[in-house]
Amino acid sequence: MISVCVTTYNGEKYILEQLRSILCQLGQEDEVVVSDDESTDKTLELVESLADPRIRVLHSKAHYFKWNFDNALRAARGNIIFLSDQDDKWLPGKVEQCVRALEEVDLVVHDSRVVDDNMQVLYPSFFRFYGSGPGLLKNALNNTYFGSCMAFRRSVLEAALPFPKTNEIGHDIWLGLVAEMTGRVLFLDEPLLLYRRHDLARTNLGQSLLVRSKRSIVVKIWSRMVVLYHVAKYKLKQKK
């Protein structure tokens, strides 16, 4: 069984396109877990308009994307889990290729095409733009585990929960780092997603990883120290 965990917050503009691109790739026994963080627009109305029994809607009061995903992930029932944002679009073959990869590894991250609000390609390869790839230290310092491009076995989720109680470590980077510490990961050099960047998107595209956000360099360094601390703490726990 496959679970797709989607988080929403005022996503009425894109949510139908995204859900349709997901549902057409799933079987009747699979599920889409939508965790909504108190949207005030028509997001939930549109989700419900699909009238698809595979969709389960959860109501969250997380008020932060990481904990909204935590809510969805804890409700997921599948042995294979995908993460999804509300505003991208899955390309044909995404589920099939990721499921095939997960026969050999525990977590897979695939490439994507970065597009604008009108689906015009800005960068044909997110991997090449950001230098994506495996490596515990590499990703602890400059994360390239992006949830919208990830799928993993339930064993990874079980090993990763509970998430560190800090907003300095995203759910996706923690899942990726735990997968590296406990199993095998694969960066699949195949674009299987249209990664939409628009005015409301959280991640900024810049000329380097250090300019993704507007936070000061001091805060960014502190954030990386927090990540390294929790990685070290996890590894020590593994040795006991």
C-alpha positions as CSV (number, residue, x, y, z in Angstrom):
1,M,0.0,0.0,0.0
2,I,1.2,3.5,-0.9
3,S,0.5,6.6,1.2
4,V,0.9,10.0,-0.2
5,C,1.2,12.7,2.5
6,V,0.1,16.1,1.3
7,T,0.0,19.2,3.5
8,T,-2.2,22.2,2.6
9,Y,-2.6,25.8,3.7
10,N,-4.6,28.2,1.5
11,G,-3.7,26.2,-1.6
12,E,-6.8,26.6,-3.6
13,K,-5.0,27.9,-6.7
14,Y,-3.0,24.7,-7.4
15,I,-4.4,21.8,-5.2
16,L,-6.7,20.2,-7.8
17,E,-4.0,20.0,-10.4
18,Q,-1.6,18.5,-7.9
19,L,-4.0,15.9,-6.6
20,R,-5.2,14.8,-10.0
21,S,-1.5,14.3,-11.0
22,I,-1.1,12.1,-8.0
23,L,-4.4,10.1,-8.0
24,C,-4.0,8.9,-11.6
25,Q,-0.8,7.1,-10.6
26,L,-2.2,5.3,-7.6
27,G,-4.1,2.0,-7.2
28,Q,-7.5,1.7,-5.6
29,E,-5.9,0.3,-2.4
30,D,-3.6,3.3,-1.9
31,E,-4.3,6.5,0.0
32,V,-3.7,10.3,-0.1
33,V,-3.5,11.8,3.4
34,V,-4.3,15.5,3.2
35,S,-3.4,17.4,6.4
36,D,-4.8,20.9,6.3
37,D,-3.4,23.6,8.6
38,E,-6.6,25.7,9.0
39,S,-7.0,27.0,5.5
40,T,-9.3,30.0,5.2
41,D,-9.8,29.7,1.4
42,K,-11.5,27.0,-0.6
43,T,-8.8,24.4,-0.3
44,L,-10.8,21.8,1.6
45,E,-13.9,22.4,-0.5
46,L,-11.9,21.7,-3.7
47,V,-10.3,18.6,-2.2
48,E,-13.7,17.3,-1.2
49,S,-15.1,18.0,-4.7
50,L,-12.9,15.2,-6.1
51,A,-15.1,12.7,-4.1
52,D,-12.3,10.2,-4.2
53,P,-12.5,7.6,-1.4
54,R,-8.7,7.3,-1.4
55,I,-8.4,10.8,0.0
56,R,-8.4,11.2,3.8
57,V,-8.6,14.7,5.2
58,L,-7.0,15.6,8.5
59,H,-7.4,18.9,10.3
60,S,-4.2,20.3,11.8
61,K,-3.5,23.3,14.0
62,A,0.3,23.0,13.6
63,H,0.7,26.5,12.1
64,Y,4.1,25.3,10.7
65,F,4.7,23.1,7.7
66,K,7.0,20.6,9.5
67,W,4.4,19.7,12.1
68,N,1.7,19.6,9.5
69,F,3.7,16.9,7.8
70,D,4.2,15.2,11.1
71,N,0.4,15.1,11.5
72,A,0.0,13.5,8.0
73,L,2.9,11.0,8.4
74,R,1.7,9.7,11.7
75,A,-1.7,8.9,10.1
76,A,-0.2,7.2,7.0
77,R,-0.9,3.5,6.7
78,G,1.2,2.5,3.7
79,N,4.4,0.6,3.6
80,I,5.7,3.0,1.0
81,I,5.3,6.7,1.7
82,F,5.6,9.8,-0.6
83,L,5.7,13.4,0.5
84,S,3.9,16.1,-1.6
85,D,3.5,19.8,-1.5
86,Q,0.3,21.4,-2.5
87,D,1.5,23.4,-5.5
88,D,3.7,21.1,-7.7
89,K,2.7,18.6,-10.3
90,W,3.8,15.0,-10.5
91,L,5.0,13.8,-13.9
92,P,3.9,10.4,-15.3
93,G,5.9,7.5,-14.1
94,K,6.9,9.1,-10.7
95,V,5.2,6.4,-8.6
96,E,6.3,3.5,-10.7
97,Q,10.0,4.5,-10.8
98,C,10.2,5.4,-7.1
99,V,8.5,2.1,-6.1
100,R,10.9,0.2,-8.3
101,A,13.9,2.0,-6.7
102,L,12.6,1.2,-3.2
103,E,13.0,-2.5,-4.0
104,E,16.7,-1.9,-3.6
105,V,17.0,1.1,-1.3
106,D,15.2,2.6,1.7
107,L,14.7,6.2,0.5
108,V,14.8,7.7,-3.0
109,V,15.1,11.3,-4.0
110,H,14.4,12.1,-7.7
111,D,15.3,15.1,-9.8
112,S,12.7,17.7,-10.8
113,R,12.2,20.5,-13.3
114,V,11.9,23.9,-11.8
115,V,9.1,25.8,-13.3
116,D,7.4,29.2,-12.9
117,D,3.7,29.9,-12.1
118,N,2.8,29.2,-15.7
119,M,4.7,25.9,-15.8
120,Q,7.5,27.4,-18.0
121,V,10.8,25.7,-17.3
122,L,13.3,27.9,-15.4
123,Y,15.9,25.1,-14.7
124,P,15.7,21.7,-16.3
125,S,17.4,20.0,-13.5
126,F,17.0,20.8,-9.8
127,F,19.9,18.4,-9.0
128,R,22.3,20.2,-11.2
129,F,21.2,23.6,-10.0
130,Y,21.6,22.7,-6.3
131,G,24.3,20.1,-6.4
132,S,22.0,17.4,-5.0
133,G,23.4,14.1,-3.9
134,P,24.0,11.8,-0.9
135,G,26.3,12.4,2.0
136,L,25.6,12.7,5.7
137,L,27.8,15.7,6.3
138,K,27.1,17.3,3.0
139,N,23.3,17.3,3.6
140,A,23.7,18.2,7.3
141,L,25.4,21.4,6.2
142,N,23.5,22.1,2.9
143,N,20.4,20.0,2.7
144,T,19.4,18.6,-0.7
145,Y,16.7,16.3,0.6
146,F,13.6,18.0,-0.6
147,G,10.4,16.3,0.5
148,S,8.4,16.9,-2.7
149,C,10.9,14.6,-4.5
150,M,11.2,11.9,-1.8
151,A,9.7,8.5,-1.2
152,F,10.7,6.0,1.4
153,R,9.9,2.8,3.2
154,R,7.9,2.8,6.4
155,S,11.0,1.6,8.3
156,V,12.6,5.0,7.6
157,L,9.6,6.8,9.1
158,E,9.6,4.6,12.2
159,A,13.4,5.2,12.7
160,A,12.9,9.0,12.2
161,L,10.1,9.5,14.7
162,P,9.7,11.5,16.8
163,F,11.1,14.4,14.8
164,P,13.6,16.6,16.7
165,K,11.6,19.3,18.6
166,T,13.1,22.2,16.7
167,N,12.1,24.1,13.7
168,E,15.7,24.3,12.6
169,I,15.4,20.7,11.2
170,G,12.8,20.1,8.5
171,H,10.9,16.9,8.3
172,D,12.5,16.1,4.9
173,I,16.1,16.6,5.9
174,W,15.6,14.6,9.0
175,L,14.1,11.7,7.1
176,G,16.9,11.8,4.6
177,L,19.7,11.9,7.2
178,V,18.1,9.1,9.2
179,A,17.9,7.0,6.1
180,E,21.6,7.6,5.5
181,M,22.4,6.6,9.1
182,T,20.2,3.5,9.1
183,G,20.0,2.2,5.5
184,R,20.5,3.0,1.8
185,V,19.5,6.1,-0.2
186,L,19.4,6.8,-3.9
187,F,19.4,10.1,-5.8
188,L,17.6,9.2,-9.0
189,D,18.8,11.4,-11.9
190,E,15.3,11.5,-13.5
191,P,13.0,14.6,-13.4
192,L,9.7,13.2,-12.1
193,L,8.1,16.5,-10.8
194,L,7.4,20.0,-11.9
195,Y,8.7,22.0,-9.0
196,R,6.7,25.2,-9.1
197,R,8.2,28.4,-7.8
198,H,5.9,31.4,-7.3
199,D,5.4,34.4,-5.1
200,L,4.0,32.3,-2.2
201,A,6.6,29.5,-2.3
202,R,8.7,29.0,0.8
203,T,12.0,28.2,-0.8
204,N,13.9,30.9,-2.6
205,L,16.0,30.0,-5.6
206,G,19.3,31.8,-5.5
207,Q,22.8,31.5,-6.8
208,S,23.9,29.3,-3.9
209,L,22.6,27.2,-1.1
210,L,23.4,30.0,1.3
211,V,20.9,32.4,-0.2
212,R,17.8,30.2,-0.1
213,S,16.4,32.3,2.7
214,K,16.7,35.9,4.0
215,R,18.0,34.8,7.4
216,S,21.3,36.2,8.6
217,I,24.5,34.2,8.2
218,V,24.7,33.9,12.0
219,V,21.3,32.2,12.1
220,K,22.2,30.0,9.2
221,I,25.3,28.8,11.0
222,W,23.4,28.2,14.2
223,S,20.8,26.2,12.2
224,R,23.6,23.9,10.8
225,M,25.0,23.4,14.3
226,V,21.6,22.3,15.5
227,V,21.4,19.8,12.7
228,L,24.9,18.4,13.4
229,Y,24.1,18.1,17.1
230,H,21.0,16.0,16.4
231,V,22.9,13.8,13.9
232,A,25.6,13.2,16.5
233,K,22.9,12.5,19.2
234,Y,21.2,10.0,16.9
235,K,24.4,8.2,16.0
236,L,25.3,7.9,19.7
237,K,21.9,6.4,20.4
238,Q,22.5,3.9,17.6
239,K,25.6,2.6,19.3
240,K,23.9,1.9,22.6
